[in-house]
Amino acid sequence: MNEPWLSADDIAVHLGVTKDTVYTWIADKGMPAHKIGRLWKFQAGEVDEWVRRGGSAASDNAAPT
């Protein structure tokens, strides 16, 4: 069975952060998200893998490569 799509509210609860943090991570840190119309949708498995790879911990002061 396919994994259900989660809303920004759902993924924020899943990760234990605010919805504002989720939107910041999408814009600044490349959090995996899919825009459907005007809504952002998430697959928990993709987001969990991104967190495991250190995506949420990426430094804000990192030099561009």
ZINORCOR-V946660 format. One record per backbone hydrogen bond with DSSP energy under -1.0 kcal/mol. NH is the residue of the N-H (numbers start at 0). CO is the residue of the C=O. E is the energy in kcal/mol with one decimal. If there is no record, write none. Layout:
((NH:CO:E) (NH:CO:E))
This chain:
((5:41:-3.0) (10:6:-2.6) (11:7:-2.1) (12:8:-2.1) (13:9:-2.5) (14:10:-2.1) (15:11:-1.4) (16:11:-2.2) (21:17:-1.7) (22:18:-2.2) (23:19:-2.1) (24:20:-2.7) (25:21:-2.1) (26:22:-2.1) (27:23:-3.2) (28:24:-1.7) (30:24:-1.8) (33:40:-2.6) (35:38:-3.3) (38:35:-2.0) (40:33:-2.7) (41:5:-2.2) (46:42:-2.2) (47:43:-3.0) (48:44:-2.1) (49:45:-2.2) (50:46:-2.4) (51:47:-2.5) (52:48:-1.9) (53:50:-1.7) (54:49:-2.6))
